[in-house]
């Protein structure tokens, strides 16, 4: 009789350090996905999901690039398993995008007049001081703020 192959994932060394935080963020994500969005606009219902995705990615980015507390192997494992958004982290490494909230805010095709989102405008250059991004609910992610 042939052996049954299981899809067991081998976790790299150091996983036990970040697992509780990632599990907590995954629980928040499930809660946000199942949360009723009665009375909210269609785009507002997705804001908590964008926020939690940003938190997970920023957590892993900070552990690897800023604090250097996790190994490259663990960092790449998190990318492969979908714990962090690799494209967003790639943008954070570039100058001017260190505080980027989501990728939709920098894509001109998603906005009027083929420009970037209003949350990308530095606060001292805005006409309105309090704004919210339509896509993700961000209140400002320009690098100069």
N, C-alpha and C positions, 0 to 999 in steps of 0.2 A: 504494500500500500504506500503511495507517495506521501511525502510530508506536506503538510498544509503550510503554505507560506503566509505569514502574517505581515501586516504593514506596520511593523513596529519602527518607530523613529528613534534613532540613537541620538540622545541629547549630548552636546559637547560639554566639556568641563566648564563650570561656572554657571550653568543653567539654573542651578538651585538658588543662586543669588538673585536672579531677575524674574524667576518664575512667579513668585507671589504677586508682584506688581503687574505683570502681564496678565495673569489670571483675573486680577481685580479689574483691570481695564477691559478685558473681554466680557466680564459680567456686566459692567456698565454699558458696553456696546450692545449686548443682548437686550438689556433693559431699555435702551434708547430706541432700538429697532422695534420692540414690541409696544412702546409707549403710544397711547392713542394721540392722534394729532387733530382732534376735533377743534375747530375754531382757528386753526393756524393756516397760514398760506402754504401752498405746496412746497415752496423753497424753504420755509421756516421749519418744516418737519425734518429736514435733512441736516440742519445746523448742528444738533448734538452729535450726530454721527461723524461729521467733519471734524468737530472739536476733539472727539475721542481718538480718531485716527491720527490727528495731529499730535496729541499727547503721547500716543504709543511710539510714533516715529521719533519725536523729539527726545523721549526717554532713552531710546536705544542710541540715537545719534550722540547725545550728551555722554552716555556711558563709554562709548568707543572713542569719539573724536575729542571731547573736551577733558573728561576725567581719566580716560584711559584705564578703566576698571574691568573691561571685558576683552577677551581675545578676539583676534581677527576671525578665527574659526566660528566663534559664537555669534559675532556680528553678521557674518555671511549666512549662518544658519537661520538667524532671525529674518533676514531678507528673503531667503528661499522659502521659508515657511509662511511668509505673509504677515509677520508680526509688525513690520514697518514698511513704509512706502519708499522704495528705493529711488524713484524719480524725484520725490520731494526732497529726500536727503541729498541727492546729487545737486539740486538747486541751492540748498543751504550752504554747500561748500563754496559756492561762487560769490564773489563780492557783490553787494547790493541786494542779495536775496537771503541774508542770514535770518530774517524774521518772517519769511514767506509763510502764509497761513495754509494755502492750498494751491494746486497747480492751475485751477480754473481762473484765479485772480490775475494771472499774468498772461493769459492767452487772449490776444486781441480779437479773435474770431467770436468770442463769447460776449462781447461788449459793444455798446453803441459807438459809432465813429471809429471803430478798429483801434481802440486804445486799451490800456489796462484798467483794472478795477479801481474804484475810488479809494479803496482801503490801501492801495499802494502809493497814494499821494501823501507826502510828509504833512504832518499836522499844521506846521506853520504856513503852508501854502494853500490850505483848504479854505473855502469860503464858509462852509458850515463846519463847526468845530466837532459836533457829535454826529457820526455817521455809522451805518452798518452796511456791510457788504451784502448784496442780494444773494450771492451764491453760498456763502458759508457763515455769515453772521459776524465776521471779523470787524473789529472797530479800528483797525489800523495795523498794518504790518510793513510799513516802509522802514528801510534800514536807518534813516536819519532821525527817527522818532525817539 
